[in-house]
Amino acid sequence: MNEENRQPCCIVCGHEKEEGIFVLSEFICDTCESEMIRTDVRDAKYPFFIHQLRQIWLKKDA
């Protein structure tokens, strides 16, 4: 597959997806965005989402 046809890779799940949002040049797919919005801070997945999103700011400051 050539670069022109490649879909962006989600910073949360690591999958290439077509639909989603870009935050500071990093892609978050619609599925992960929806799951993050519904996740309560007491949920076991919450720290995982925080860890993945922290990569956005670490790359920005690099």
Phi and psi in degrees as GROMACS dihedral restraints (atoms count N, CA, C in turn):
[ dihedral_restraints ]
;  ai    aj    ak    al  type     phi  dphi    fc
    3     4     5     6     1   -85.8    20    10
    4     5     6     7     1   162.1    20    10
    6     7     8     9     1   -57.0    20    10
    7     8     9    10     1   -34.0    20    10
    9    10    11    12     1   -63.9    20    10
   10    11    12    13     1   -32.0    20    10
   12    13    14    15     1   -93.9    20    10
   13    14    15    16     1    -2.7    20    10
   15    16    17    18     1   -74.5    20    10
   16    17    18    19     1   136.7    20    10
   18    19    20    21     1   -87.8    20    10
   19    20    21    22     1   154.8    20    10
   21    22    23    24     1   -66.6    20    10
   22    23    24    25     1   150.5    20    10
   24    25    26    27     1   -98.6    20    10
   25    26    27    28     1   126.9    20    10
   27    28    29    30     1   -69.1    20    10
   28    29    30    31     1   131.1    20    10
   30    31    32    33     1   -70.6    20    10
   31    32    33    34     1   -18.1    20    10
   33    34    35    36     1   -90.4    20    10
   34    35    36    37     1   -56.2    20    10
   36    37    38    39     1   -96.0    20    10
   37    38    39    40     1   -17.7    20    10
   39    40    41    42     1    82.5    20    10
   40    41    42    43     1     3.9    20    10
   42    43    44    45     1   -93.5    20    10
   43    44    45    46     1   150.0    20    10
   45    46    47    48     1   -81.0    20    10
   46    47    48    49     1   125.5    20    10
   48    49    50    51     1  -135.5    20    10
   49    50    51    52     1   160.4    20    10
   51    52    53    54     1   -92.7    20    10
   52    53    54    55     1   -37.8    20    10
   54    55    56    57     1  -105.1    20    10
   55    56    57    58     1   135.1    20    10
   57    58    59    60     1   167.0    20    10
   58    59    60    61     1  -163.7    20    10
   60    61    62    63     1  -126.6    20    10
   61    62    63    64     1   156.9    20    10
   63    64    65    66     1  -109.4    20    10
   64    65    66    67     1   132.0    20    10
   66    67    68    69     1  -122.5    20    10
   67    68    69    70     1   113.8    20    10
   69    70    71    72     1    48.2    20    10
   70    71    72    73     1    48.2    20    10
   72    73    74    75     1    72.7    20    10
   73    74    75    76     1     4.7    20    10
   75    76    77    78     1  -105.4    20    10
   76    77    78    79     1   140.0    20    10
   78    79    80    81     1   -95.0    20    10
   79    80    81    82     1   137.0    20    10
   81    82    83    84     1  -125.9    20    10
   82    83    84    85     1   120.6    20    10
   84    85    86    87     1   -70.4    20    10
   85    86    87    88     1   159.5    20    10
   87    88    89    90     1   -57.3    20    10
   88    89    90    91     1   -38.8    20    10
   90    91    92    93     1   -62.9    20    10
   91    92    93    94     1   -48.3    20    10
   93    94    95    96     1   -67.9    20    10
   94    95    96    97     1   -39.6    20    10
   96    97    98    99     1   -58.8    20    10
   97    98    99   100     1   -47.0    20    10
   99   100   101   102     1   -62.4    20    10
  100   101   102   103     1   -42.9    20    10
  102   103   104   105     1   -65.6    20    10
  103   104   105   106     1   -40.5    20    10
  105   106   107   108     1   -63.5    20    10
  106   107   108   109     1   -40.1    20    10
  108   109   110   111     1   -63.8    20    10
  109   110   111   112     1   -36.6    20    10
  111   112   113   114     1   -83.3    20    10
  112   113   114   115     1   -13.1    20    10
  114   115   116   117     1   -79.2    20    10
  115   116   117   118     1   126.3    20    10
  117   118   119   120     1   -77.4    20    10
  118   119   120   121     1   150.3    20    10
  120   121   122   123     1   -62.7    20    10
  121   122   123   124     1   -20.4    20    10
  123   124   125   126     1   -87.1    20    10
  124   125   126   127     1    -7.0    20    10
  126   127   128   129     1   -70.3    20    10
  127   128   129   130     1   145.7    20    10
  129   130   131   132     1   -62.8    20    10
  130   131   132   133     1   -25.7    20    10
  132   133   134   135     1   -80.3    20    10
  133   134   135   136     1   -16.3    20    10
  135   136   137   138     1   -56.3    20    10
  136   137   138   139     1   -49.6    20    10
  138   139   140   141     1   -60.3    20    10
  139   140   141   142     1   -33.3    20    10
  141   142   143   144     1   -62.3    20    10
  142   143   144   145     1   -46.2    20    10
  144   145   146   147     1   -61.9    20    10
  145   146   147   148     1   -42.8    20    10
  147   148   149   150     1   -60.1    20    10
  148   149   150   151     1   -44.9    20    10
  150   151   152   153     1   -60.2    20    10
  151   152   153   154     1   -45.4    20    10
  153   154   155   156     1   -65.6    20    10
  154   155   156   157     1   -42.7    20    10
  156   157   158   159     1   -69.6    20    10
  157   158   159   160     1   -28.5    20    10
  159   160   161   162     1   -59.7    20    10
  160   161   162   163     1   -27.4    20    10
  162   163   164   165     1   -60.0    20    10
  163   164   165   166     1   -30.4    20    10
  165   166   167   168     1   -60.4    20    10
  166   167   168   169     1   -47.3    20    10
  168   169   170   171     1   -76.3    20    10
  169   170   171   172     1   -32.3    20    10
  171   172   173   174     1   -65.2    20    10
  172   173   174   175     1   -41.4    20    10
  174   175   176   177     1   -67.1    20    10
  175   176   177   178     1   -37.1    20    10
  177   178   179   180     1   -64.3    20    10
  178   179   180   181     1   -38.9    20    10
  180   181   182   183     1   -86.7    20    10
  181   182   183   184     1    -5.0    20    10
